[in-house]
Structures are given as C-alpha cells and as structure tokens.
Amino acid sequence: MPKINDWRWSFLTTDIELTNVCYQNCAFCPRSALTRPYGYFNLQLLKQIIVQLAAIGSRITFCGMGTPLLHPDFAEIMQFCRDLDGLSFGLTIQAPALDEKARLMLYQARPGFIEISMPTIHAPVFAEIFPGADFATSVEQIMKLAAHQPELRGISISAVKTAIDPSSDEEISNFWNERNLPCRIFKCHSRGGNLGRKDLCLATEADNRFCGLFATHSFITWQGKLLACCHDLTGATQSADLAEQTLAEAGRQKAQILEQGMPYSLCRHCDEAAARRIIPDGEYPLGAGGRRKWRKKIIEST
C-alpha cells in the first residue's frame, strides 16, 4: 500500500481548467457527455490558487475540457503568472484553434510552454478527428506560431495517436523533427470509459487501484473543485473545494485517498497510461532542478 509522505507530491504538476467552453469538435474528446456546469474561472479565486501552487513549485498547465484562450481574462492571467518568479506555466491548445487571433494572443501572453494537440500527420485521419478543419491549414498555423520562437518558448506537439492512423510513430516524430518541433506521442484512450468513439482507442485497461497520476498530478475545474482527473465529466470524484480549503488541506486529503485505494468507479474503466506511473516515496524536491528530474522520471515510468 503506497504512502505519500508529503502532500505537495499531489501538485508536482497541475492542470487548471480556465473554462470548459470549447468550439472545437474533436472526435477523441468526450465533451458530449459532460454534465458539469459550463463557465469561467473566477479571477480572484484563480489567483489565490496559483499563488499557492507557485509557492511549492508546481508546474501548471492551463487545459481541461475547454479552450483556455476563451477565458475573458486570459491576458491578465498570463501576466499574473509571468510576474510570479520561477513559476513554470503553459497551456494546451488544439491545432485547429490556432487562427490568427489565437496566435496573436499567445504571442502577447508569452506562456512558458505551449503544447499543441495535433494527433496525426495523415490528412484523411485529421479530417475525421477534427471535422471541418483542414490538415494543411493547421500545419501552416502551427509553423506561423513556431516562427515566433525564441520569444515564444517551449512549443511542442502532443500527438494522441488513434487506432485509425496508418502513420508509424517514427513517421510522426520525423515529420515534426524536420520542422524543428519536439513531439510526444500518446496512445488514444477512452477517457475513463467516457469516449463514444471506442474504435479510436489504442490503450488497454489496467488495475489502477493505486493511481500514479492521482499521486503526482492534480486537476482543478473552473469552479475551483479538485477532481480525481480531467476524465471526470460529472464532478463525482471531487475531493476538495479550493474556494473553501487550502492547497495543503486538499493535498492531505488526496494522500489519504490514495493510501486507501482509489474509491471511484471512474477508475475501474481507466486505460490512461499515466495512471501506471511510479508513486514517489521520497522527499518532495524543493529545488526546480529536482522537480524537473522527478517529472522526467515519472513520465519515463509510464
């Protein structure tokens, strides 16, 4: 039975859902089953949470079930994060959303990293995953954004490979390496059994009684609720309300849940590879370098 000796491990990395509003229609997104309310993160509450995360050196990614750029205070949020010394923060965005307006917003915001969801290099598969979007246009938009490097740092491709993609991992990696963009490839999974298009999935279910993702990562909804992960579309796995509790209190509650074994029915249908990450048993790294090493070690254990 794993035991987390420091509550801060739960926030080694943190996803913050600025909003769950999205105008994309991605085939590997289960948002059609989303029953949590729609809305935007309260700015005051968000800043309170970010300050607490910054104090422990959490790496923050603005993502979730929506497009972060749609938050009305996006520019102010980015500026607030930049003003916190040493804070590692960035966002995830879908390739078709990178129109001229979005690229300008990102250039002005200057987040620490930008992860672009671009699951395939095969145009027919792209059209099926992103209905109404054009592959060549999206590649062009990515390269226009990348042209702003090094002013924009940490641009990378996140390729969620599906079962209908004929391209090999090597072909996908080479395509982006030739364009001087790093690429990480993930197997498409069912998002806790919520994905309607099961034919897209490559991942397989495993025993996730003690979840490595839950142990080292947190997901905070736009309402400030701490859920087991982003695959919770209903809010049933809420373990804390950060509008009423401190990060430390929430982290201790997460540690207790993990030690007893994941109690959520959502976990019994999980095929997320990250759930099988190692669960740390050492001291929480206080230095930025130590945290980076641990994040790399955890990712490589998947």
WOZI-V138775 format. One record per backbone hydrogen bond with DSSP energy under -1.0 kcal/mol. CO is the residue of the C=O (numbers start at 1). NH is the residue of the N-H. Records with the same first field share a line. If there is no record, write none. Layout:
# WOZI-V138775
CO = NH  NH
This chain:
# WOZI-V138775
6 = 9
7 = 10
8 = 11
9 = 12
12 = 59
13 = 218
14 = 61
15 = 220
16 = 18  63
18 = 41
21 = 67
26 = 29
30 = 33
31 = 34
39 = 20
42 = 46
43 = 47
44 = 48
45 = 49
46 = 50
47 = 51
48 = 52
49 = 53
50 = 54
51 = 55
53 = 58
59 = 14
60 = 90
61 = 16
62 = 92
67 = 70
68 = 71
71 = 74
73 = 77
74 = 78
75 = 79
76 = 80
77 = 81
78 = 82
79 = 83
81 = 84
84 = 87
88 = 60
89 = 112
90 = 62
91 = 115
93 = 117
94 = 97
95 = 98
97 = 99
99 = 103
100 = 104
101 = 105
102 = 106
103 = 107
104 = 108
105 = 109
106 = 110
113 = 91
114 = 156
115 = 93
116 = 158
117 = 95
122 = 126
123 = 127
124 = 128
125 = 129
126 = 130
129 = 27
130 = 133
134 = 138
135 = 139
136 = 140
137 = 141
138 = 142
139 = 143
140 = 144
141 = 145
142 = 146
143 = 147
145 = 148
146 = 149
148 = 152
154 = 114
156 = 116
157 = 184
158 = 118
159 = 161  186
161 = 188
162 = 165
168 = 172
169 = 173
170 = 174
171 = 175
172 = 176
173 = 177
174 = 178
176 = 181
177 = 180
182 = 157
184 = 159
186 = 161
188 = 202  203
190 = 195
191 = 194
196 = 198
197 = 200
198 = 201
200 = 163
209 = 262
211 = 215
212 = 216
213 = 217
216 = 13
218 = 15
219 = 227
220 = 17
221 = 224
224 = 242
225 = 221
226 = 239
229 = 232
233 = 35  36
235 = 238
240 = 226
241 = 244  245
246 = 250
247 = 251
248 = 252
249 = 253
250 = 254
251 = 255
252 = 256
253 = 257
254 = 258
255 = 259
256 = 260
265 = 268
266 = 269
267 = 270
270 = 206
272 = 275
273 = 276
274 = 277
275 = 212
287 = 291
288 = 292
289 = 293
290 = 294
291 = 295
292 = 296
293 = 297
294 = 298
295 = 299
296 = 300
299 = 302
